[in-house]
């Protein structure tokens, strides 16, 4: 399967160890094409991967909420690769199909914890216009129970999603078969 419509990606055995680390950190059954496309520029990959490792898979804010933010922003930014990839991750970590559909169609959703919705809404607001952030936004998130550290993670997650959407859209990465299979299995259940 071709990884990208724009970039011819050679096999680079030197990156196998990096790809294994990515797969493990993401708890994925394969290394996503998003990272494989950067085999043509290992220096870029060395900069891109740590951003996701540190922001998406680490920190005080849970991965589930971060994945939901990623889906909402990817839909907003019309990044079909990221939307599909993180839709599949959401399905794997307990986000309901109804929540995912809402994230895709309205860029928000209701959750059992209203503070999750507030975080999603704030991250999407920043993805639309980073200058729109206000003291009131910070105060509201703090009143809901987020710490300063968690608010900074939400901001970082918003920025990372926009950045990764930019990279995926620019390189026209093809959606991985594994993600497509996960999405197809969801459709078979409904």
Buried (B, 14 or more C-beta within 10 A) or exposed (E): EEBBEEBEBEEBEEBEEBBEEBBEBBEBEBBBBBBBBBBBEEEEBEEBBEBBBBBBBEBEBEBBBBBBBBBBBBBBBEBBBBBBBBBBBBBEEEBEBEBBEBBBEEBBBEBEEEBBBBBBBBBBBBBBEEEEBEEEBBEBBEEBEBEEEBBBBBBBBBBBBBBBBEBBBEBBBBBBEBBBEBBEEBEEEE
